[in-house]
């Protein structure tokens, strides 16, 4: 028996795996089963990423890439690379679906 045969929707399994980085475990016994969901991995954050997170935390509002790069002293391209890493770690999110939108800003996700 696997998780899919139990009727657990594939979307739930996929979201659990994306969120934690690990698929849930299944333990079977005679008349029962146990599904183990894991906690989210704590993301390892570097110094520049921590600077960006602190800036967004203290700003109190979403910020443009240009504002972030100027405040931290990075080129715009370098700031974009660091912001993308934070997006991949689910720590920062854009305010617009299109990151090329001039109105796009970035904010903390949690």
C-alpha positions as MATLAB code, in Angstrom:
seq = 'XXXXXXXXXXXXXXXXXXXXXXXXXXXXXXXXXXXXXXXXXXXXXXXXXXXXXXXXXXXXXXXXXXXXXXXXXXXXXXXXXXXXXXXXXXXXXXXXXXXXXXXXXXXXXX';
ca = [
       0.000    0.000    0.000;
       1.265    3.475   -0.788;
       0.018    6.978   -0.062;
      -1.691    7.276   -3.443;
      -3.721    4.084   -2.958;
      -5.067    5.458    0.340;
      -6.869    8.159   -1.574;
      -4.661   10.977   -0.346;
      -4.890   13.537   -3.128;
      -1.780   13.910   -5.242;
      -1.922   17.690   -4.787;
      -1.623   17.324   -0.996;
       1.357   14.985   -1.377;
       2.994   17.370   -3.839;
       2.479   20.379   -1.564;
       3.862   18.497    1.453;
       6.932   17.522   -0.542;
       7.460   21.066   -1.860;
       7.006   22.605    1.577;
       9.200   20.208    3.541;
      11.494   18.870    0.833;
      10.447   15.361    1.800;
       7.540   13.082    0.900;
       5.349   11.937    3.817;
       6.062    8.440    5.206;
       3.543    5.638    5.511;
       3.678    3.026    8.293;
       1.256    0.118    8.107;
       0.145   -2.280   10.824;
      -2.584   -4.945   10.899;
      -5.689   -2.766   10.951;
      -4.322    0.732   10.691;
      -1.817    2.997    9.067;
       0.050    6.140   10.074;
       1.041    8.975    7.743;
       3.983   11.065    8.974;
       4.203   14.652    7.752;
       7.505   16.401    8.314;
       8.261   19.900    9.505;
       9.553   22.478    7.099;
      13.312   22.550    6.827;
      14.878   25.647    8.278;
      16.464   27.465    5.383;
      20.125   28.284    5.671;
      20.539   31.998    5.099;
      23.731   33.817    4.213;
      24.821   37.268    5.352;
      23.527   39.136    2.286;
      20.226   37.264    2.424;
      19.897   38.153    6.116;
      20.572   41.811    5.245;
      17.756   41.743    2.670;
      15.376   40.031    5.108;
      16.166   42.570    7.834;
      15.652   45.428    5.391;
      12.242   44.091    4.331;
      11.340   43.425    7.969;
      12.182   46.954    9.098;
      10.820   48.778    6.044;
       7.256   47.841    6.894;
       6.313   47.877    3.216;
       7.191   45.964    0.046;
      10.288   47.323   -1.708;
      11.486   47.621   -5.304;
      14.661   45.862   -6.389;
      16.285   49.269   -6.901;
      15.487   50.273   -3.310;
      16.883   47.018   -1.926;
      20.065   47.227   -3.987;
      20.683   50.865   -2.990;
      20.086   50.217    0.714;
      22.448   47.234    0.826;
      25.043   48.545   -1.604;
      24.671   45.913   -4.322;
      24.225   46.248   -8.051;
      20.644   45.764   -9.190;
      21.554   42.498  -10.956;
      23.269   41.106   -7.836;
      20.289   42.124   -5.691;
      17.951   40.313   -8.111;
      20.059   37.155   -7.806;
      19.895   37.267   -3.985;
      16.155   38.031   -4.020;
      15.581   35.056   -6.341;
      17.389   32.809   -3.867;
      15.104   34.041   -1.090;
      12.069   33.426   -3.306;
      13.307   29.863   -3.922;
      13.562   29.410   -0.137;
       9.960   30.658    0.256;
      11.090   33.568    2.414;
      10.305   36.455    0.044;
       7.570   36.887   -2.535;
       6.902   39.360   -5.343;
       3.775   41.517   -5.167;
       3.122   40.947   -8.871;
       2.922   37.757  -10.940;
       5.188   39.396  -13.512;
       8.501   40.352  -11.918;
       9.251   42.620  -14.901;
       6.246   44.762  -13.986;
       7.554   48.213  -12.937;
       5.101   48.105  -10.007;
       6.528   44.816   -8.706;
       7.868   44.951   -5.180;
       9.149   42.296   -2.789;
       7.927   41.461    0.715;
       8.494   38.870    3.391;
       6.504   35.728    2.852;
       6.031   34.792    6.491;
];
